[in-house]
Amino acid sequence: MNYPCQAVHRVFHGYKSRETVYSGHLDKCPAISFMDRTVTTDDEIGHGVKRRTNAYQFNPDIYRS
């Protein structure tokens, strides 16, 4: 099942609507971590293309404790 990028971002990071702040899973669960990273790939012509991506990681050991 595919979810829109904005929906996933709101679930993890939270959002603000009508002056009310809704916290996301990153604030609620210390077992989930987030890394903003840049990935370099080559396009069809061989030029390097940089893309900014989000990486989420779940640590079951932290979750259990």
Secondary structure, 3 states (H helix, E strand, C coil): CCCCHHHHHHHHHCEEECCEEECCHHHHCCCEEEEEEEEEEECCCCCEEEEEEEEEEECHHHHHC
